[in-house]
Amino acid sequence: MENFKDTINIILLVAAIVSLAIGIIKDGFPKGLINGVSILIALGIIIVVSSANNYKSEQRLAKIVASSNIQTAEVYRGSETETVTVDTRELVVGDLIKFKMGEKCPADCILINGSDVKCDQCELTGEPDAFEKKRLTA
C-alpha cells in the first residue's frame, strides 16, 4: 500500500482504468482490454520491484542499527600491561577500563588515573558543559 502514495503509481492506475473503460466502449470486450491490462501489468511489476527493494533496504538498515549499538571497551583483565577488547555488555565489577580522548565511557566508573579528564554529561543531565573529573584518592 506504501507504493500507492507515489503520484506516478496513482496516475498509472487511473490511466489503466480510463484505458479499460475507453477500450471496452470503443473496441468491445475482449479487444478493448489490451491497453488497460498492459498498463496494469506494468504497474504490478513496478509495485513488486519497488516493494522488494524497500524490504531489502529496511533489512539492511535494521542490521546497521543493530551493529551500531555494539560498543567495545579496552579492559585490563589478568594483566597489568595488556588490554583485552570486550563488548561493553560483558563488563563486570572490578574491570579496569582504558579509554582515550573522545570515547564514550561505557559504564559507571571510578577514575583511578588520568590528567585533564573532562566528561560531557549532556546525555544524562542535559548540561552542555563538560565537567572536570578528579582521580580517586585513598
N, C-alpha and C positions, 0 to 999 in steps of 0.2 A: 504494500500500500504506500510505502515511502516513495516509490517511483512515480506515483500519480500526483505528487506535489510539484513535480517538474512540469513547467508550462509546455514544453515541447511534447511530452507524452500526452498531455491533455489535448493539445492541438491535433496530434495524430489520432487519438481516439475519436474526437469529434469528426475529423476528416473521414475516418473509416465508416462511421455511422452515416454521415451525409452521402458518402460514395455508395454505400449499400442501398440507401433509400433511392437515390437517383438512378443507380444501375438497375434496380428491380423495376422501377417505374418506366424507364426508357427501354431496356432490353428484355425484360421479363425475368422470371425466377432463376433459372439456372445460369444463364449467361450474364446476368446483371450482378452476380455476386463476385466476379473475378477481381475487380479493382478493390472493393471493400475488404474482401478476405485477405488479399495480398498485403494491404496496409495493416490489418490486424495481425497477420503472421510476423511482419516486420516489427510491430510494436511488441509482440510476445518475445521475440528474440532480444530486443533491446532490454526489456524488463528482466529476462532471465540472466543475461550477461551482466547487467548493472547490479542485480541482486547478488550474484556470485562474487563480483568484485567488492561490493560493500561488506559482505560476510567475511571474505578473506582479510580485508583491511581491519575490520573490527577484531578478528582473531590475532592479527599481528600486533595491534595496539594493546590488546589485553596481555600479550606476552611481554611487551616492552614495559608496561606498567608494573607487571608482576616482578620483572627483573630489576626495575628501578628501585623497588622497595628493599632490595637486598643491600645491606651495608656491612662492610667488614671493618675490623679493627686489628691493629697490631698489639699483641699481648705477650707479656713475659710470663711463660709457664715452664717451670722446671729448669730454667736457665736465666742467669742474670745478665747475659750478654746478647743472646739471640732471641728474636721475637718470632711468634707464630701468628699467622693471619687466620682469624676465625670470624665466623658470622656473628654479628652483634647479638643475635638471639641466643647464642651459646655462651655468653658472658656469665660468669659466676662471681659470687662474693669472694674477694681476695685477689682477683685478677689485677695485674698492674698493666694499665693501658698506656701505650705510647701514641701520642698524637702530635701532628705538626700544624703549623700555621694554616688557617683556612679550613681545617677539617672540623666536622661536627663531632662533639663529644658524644659517644654512643650510649652513655649511661650516667647515672648519678655518681659522681666521683669525688674523691678527696685528692687535692693537689699535693703531691709529695715533693716534687722538684720542678722548677721552672723559673724563668725570668721574663718579666714583662708580659705575663699572661693576662689577656683580656677575653671576656666572654660576652658574646652578643646573645642576650636572653629575650629578644623580642618575640620569639615563638611562644615563650612561656608567659611572659609578663606584659608584653606589648610595648615595653620601653625600647626606644630606638638606640639608646646609648649603650656602648659596651662597658661592662663592669670589670674593674681590675680584680684579679684573683690572687690571693696570697697563699703560700705553701703552709701546710700544717706544721706547727711546731709543737714539740712534746714538752 
